[in-house]
Amino acid sequence: MTTKSNSIDAIVLAGGLGTRLREEVPGLPKPMAPVAGRPFLEHVLDKLDKAGVARVVLSVGHLAEKIIDHFGSSYKGMQIVYARETEPLGTGGAIAFALKHVQSARALVLNGDTYLDMSYHAFIDACTAEDAELGVVVRTVPDTSRFGRCSVDGTTLVQFCEKGEPGAGFINAGVYCIAKDLFSKYQMPARFSFEQEFVAAHLAALRPLAFSVDSYFIDIGVPADFRKAQHDFAAREEVGRG
């Protein structure tokens, strides 16, 4: 059994506006969109629970009360704390703000609207073994245009591109392992993009560890994949009951 003692804290980014999904789930923040009868964020937190994570910082902003009222201060024994934005901070600003609530030396960071069926332990262990201040999970997909392309040299991330380049390749899967003091050497504004204004801008200095996976991945941010997730997660839960 996985223990929850002395485990790494997790940050889940759940504050985005979710404009592309708004017609499908009016009045709800994107991570609370119902998938297989439950808020998608519950599926994300279930995986953290199974990995033995004891403490989760939920980064919230848009319609934050919908998330806070649903989860409160705990979920399946995990402590839930909130980093609530009063104005949009971008992905980088949200992470930096949430890090103020982190108690572990490193934090596992993931998005509340994506699901990646991977081993968090293997990823964290790889970052710890390499003493990497930043680890990035990358995944191969048939078309990188929606997500943005990454280039990898061995286990080092060497290029971090904007969205739009078609064809098969690595993408940033949106799961990170970061040192709590990651931003301390950099003068970053309160609002910034983690991907472009931090990682891509400081790639040579950061030399992030690239951790490659080829497992199930879905981003519910567009209606087609939101609908696909309904079938996928219903099937997963049916298997789990079998």
C-alpha positions as CSV (number, residue, x, y, z in Angstrom):
1,M,0.0,0.0,0.0
2,T,1.2,3.5,-0.9
3,T,1.9,5.6,2.2
4,K,0.9,9.3,2.4
5,S,3.5,10.2,4.9
6,N,6.3,12.6,3.8
7,S,5.0,12.7,0.2
8,I,5.4,15.5,-2.3
9,D,2.7,18.2,-2.4
10,A,0.8,18.5,-5.6
11,I,-0.4,21.7,-7.3
12,V,-3.4,21.4,-9.6
13,L,-4.1,24.3,-11.9
14,A,-7.9,24.8,-11.9
15,G,-8.4,28.5,-12.5
16,G,-8.6,28.9,-16.3
17,L,-11.6,30.5,-18.1
18,G,-12.3,27.5,-20.3
19,T,-13.8,29.5,-23.1
20,R,-13.8,26.7,-25.7
21,L,-15.9,24.5,-23.4
22,R,-18.3,27.1,-22.1
23,E,-21.2,26.1,-24.3
24,E,-20.9,22.5,-23.1
25,V,-20.8,23.3,-19.4
26,P,-22.2,26.8,-18.8
27,G,-21.8,28.1,-15.3
28,L,-19.0,25.7,-14.4
29,P,-15.2,26.0,-14.3
30,K,-13.7,23.6,-16.8
31,P,-12.2,21.2,-14.2
32,M,-15.7,20.7,-12.8
33,A,-17.2,19.6,-16.1
34,P,-19.0,16.3,-15.5
35,V,-17.3,13.3,-17.0
36,A,-18.8,9.9,-16.5
37,G,-21.1,11.4,-13.9
38,R,-18.5,13.1,-11.8
39,P,-16.5,16.4,-12.0
40,F,-13.4,15.8,-14.1
41,L,-11.3,17.2,-11.2
42,E,-12.3,14.2,-9.1
43,H,-10.7,11.9,-11.6
44,V,-7.5,13.9,-11.5
45,L,-7.5,13.9,-7.7
46,D,-8.3,10.1,-7.6
47,K,-5.0,9.5,-9.4
48,L,-3.1,11.7,-6.9
49,D,-4.7,9.8,-4.1
50,K,-3.7,6.5,-5.5
51,A,-0.1,7.8,-5.9
52,G,-0.1,8.5,-2.1
53,V,-0.2,12.3,-2.3
54,A,-1.2,13.7,1.0
55,R,-1.6,17.4,0.3
56,V,-3.0,19.2,-2.8
57,V,-2.9,22.9,-3.5
58,L,-5.8,23.8,-5.8
59,S,-5.0,26.9,-7.8
60,V,-8.4,28.5,-8.5
61,G,-9.7,31.7,-10.0
62,H,-12.7,31.6,-12.4
63,L,-15.8,30.4,-10.6
64,A,-13.6,29.4,-7.7
65,E,-16.5,28.9,-5.3
66,K,-17.8,26.0,-7.4
67,I,-14.6,24.1,-6.7
68,I,-14.2,25.2,-3.0
69,D,-17.8,24.4,-2.1
70,H,-17.6,21.0,-3.7
71,F,-14.2,19.8,-2.2
72,G,-13.9,21.8,1.0
73,S,-10.7,21.1,3.0
74,S,-10.2,17.4,2.1
75,Y,-10.8,14.7,-0.5
76,K,-10.3,11.0,0.3
77,G,-8.0,11.8,3.1
78,M,-5.9,14.3,1.2
79,Q,-5.6,17.8,2.6
80,I,-6.9,20.4,0.2
81,V,-5.7,24.0,0.4
82,Y,-6.5,26.8,-2.0
83,A,-4.4,29.4,-3.8
84,R,-7.2,31.7,-5.0
85,E,-6.3,34.3,-7.7
86,T,-8.1,37.6,-7.4
87,E,-7.1,38.3,-11.1
88,P,-5.7,36.0,-13.8
89,L,-2.0,35.3,-13.3
90,G,-1.3,33.1,-16.3
91,T,0.1,29.6,-15.8
92,G,3.4,30.8,-14.4
93,G,1.9,33.3,-12.0
94,A,-0.5,30.7,-10.8
95,I,2.3,28.2,-10.1
96,A,4.4,30.8,-8.4
97,F,1.5,31.9,-6.2
98,A,0.5,28.3,-5.4
99,L,4.1,27.5,-4.4
100,K,3.7,29.8,-1.4
101,H,1.3,27.1,0.0
102,V,3.7,24.1,-0.7
103,Q,5.4,22.5,2.2
104,S,7.6,19.9,0.4
105,A,11.0,20.7,-1.3
106,R,9.5,19.8,-4.6
107,A,6.0,20.0,-6.0
108,L,4.2,17.9,-8.6
109,V,2.3,20.3,-10.9
110,L,-0.5,19.3,-13.2
111,N,-3.6,20.7,-15.0
112,G,-7.1,20.2,-13.7
113,D,-8.5,19.7,-17.2
114,T,-6.1,17.0,-18.5
115,Y,-5.5,13.4,-17.4
116,L,-2.3,11.4,-18.0
117,D,-2.2,7.8,-16.9
118,M,1.4,7.7,-15.8
119,S,3.5,6.8,-12.8
120,Y,4.0,10.0,-10.8
121,H,6.5,8.1,-8.6
122,A,8.8,7.2,-11.5
123,F,8.8,10.8,-12.6
124,I,9.5,12.2,-9.2
125,D,12.2,9.6,-8.6
126,A,13.9,10.5,-11.9
127,C,13.9,14.2,-11.0
128,T,15.2,13.5,-7.6
129,A,18.0,11.2,-8.9
130,E,19.1,13.9,-11.3
131,D,18.6,16.7,-8.8
132,A,16.6,18.5,-11.5
133,E,15.0,21.8,-10.5
134,L,12.5,21.3,-13.3
135,G,11.1,18.1,-14.8
136,V,8.7,18.1,-17.8
137,V,6.6,15.1,-18.9
138,V,6.5,14.8,-22.7
139,R,4.4,12.5,-24.8
140,T,4.3,11.5,-28.4
141,V,1.2,12.4,-30.4
142,P,0.3,12.0,-34.1
143,D,-0.2,15.8,-34.5
144,T,1.5,18.4,-32.3
145,S,-0.3,21.4,-33.7
146,R,-2.9,21.7,-31.0
147,F,-0.4,21.3,-28.1
148,G,2.9,22.7,-29.3
149,R,6.0,20.7,-30.1
150,C,8.9,19.8,-27.8
151,S,12.4,18.6,-28.8
152,V,14.4,16.2,-26.6
153,D,18.1,15.3,-26.6
154,G,18.4,12.2,-24.5
155,T,16.6,13.2,-21.3
156,T,17.0,16.9,-21.7
157,L,14.3,19.2,-23.1
158,V,16.1,21.4,-25.7
159,Q,13.2,23.1,-27.5
160,F,9.8,24.3,-26.5
161,C,7.7,25.6,-29.3
162,E,4.4,27.4,-29.8
163,K,1.3,25.7,-31.0
164,G,0.7,25.3,-34.7
165,E,3.4,23.0,-36.0
166,P,1.7,19.9,-37.5
167,G,3.0,16.4,-37.6
168,A,3.9,13.7,-35.1
169,G,6.3,14.5,-32.3
170,F,6.7,15.2,-28.6
171,I,4.3,17.5,-26.8
172,N,4.4,19.0,-23.3
173,A,1.9,16.9,-21.4
174,G,1.4,19.6,-18.8
175,V,2.9,17.6,-15.8
176,Y,5.9,19.1,-14.0
177,C,8.1,18.4,-11.0
178,I,9.5,21.7,-9.8
179,A,11.7,22.8,-7.0
180,K,9.9,25.0,-4.5
181,D,12.5,27.8,-5.1
182,L,12.4,27.4,-8.9
183,F,11.6,31.1,-9.5
184,S,14.0,32.6,-6.9
185,K,16.8,33.2,-9.4
186,Y,14.6,34.9,-11.9
187,Q,12.8,38.3,-11.9
188,M,9.3,37.3,-13.1
189,P,6.2,39.5,-13.0
190,A,3.1,38.5,-11.1
191,R,1.4,37.4,-14.3
192,F,3.3,35.3,-16.9
193,S,3.1,32.1,-19.0
194,F,5.0,29.3,-17.4
195,E,5.5,27.6,-20.8
196,Q,6.6,30.5,-23.0
197,E,7.8,33.3,-20.7
198,F,9.6,31.1,-18.3
199,V,10.5,27.6,-19.6
200,A,11.1,28.6,-23.3
201,A,12.7,31.9,-22.4
202,H,15.2,30.3,-19.9
203,L,15.6,26.8,-21.5
204,A,19.4,26.9,-21.8
205,A,19.8,27.7,-18.1
206,L,17.1,25.4,-16.8
207,R,18.0,22.3,-18.9
208,P,14.7,20.6,-17.8
209,L,14.6,16.9,-17.4
210,A,12.3,15.4,-20.1
211,F,10.4,12.4,-18.9
212,S,8.8,10.5,-21.8
213,V,5.6,8.5,-21.5
214,D,3.3,6.9,-24.0
215,S,0.2,6.3,-21.9
216,Y,-3.4,7.4,-22.1
217,F,-3.7,11.2,-22.3
218,I,-6.8,13.4,-22.7
219,D,-7.4,17.2,-22.6
220,I,-11.1,18.0,-22.1
221,G,-10.5,21.6,-23.2
222,V,-12.3,21.2,-26.6
223,P,-15.8,19.8,-27.0
224,A,-14.8,16.8,-29.1
225,D,-12.3,15.5,-26.5
226,F,-14.8,16.4,-23.7
227,R,-17.3,14.1,-25.3
228,K,-14.6,11.4,-25.9
229,A,-13.7,11.5,-22.2
230,Q,-17.3,10.6,-21.3
231,H,-16.9,7.3,-23.1
232,D,-13.3,6.7,-22.0
233,F,-13.9,7.2,-18.3
234,A,-17.2,5.4,-18.2
235,A,-15.4,2.4,-19.7
236,R,-12.5,2.8,-17.2
237,E,-14.9,2.8,-14.2
238,E,-16.8,-0.2,-15.6
239,V,-13.5,-2.1,-15.8
240,G,-12.8,-1.0,-12.2
241,R,-16.1,-2.4,-11.0
242,G,-15.5,-5.7,-12.8
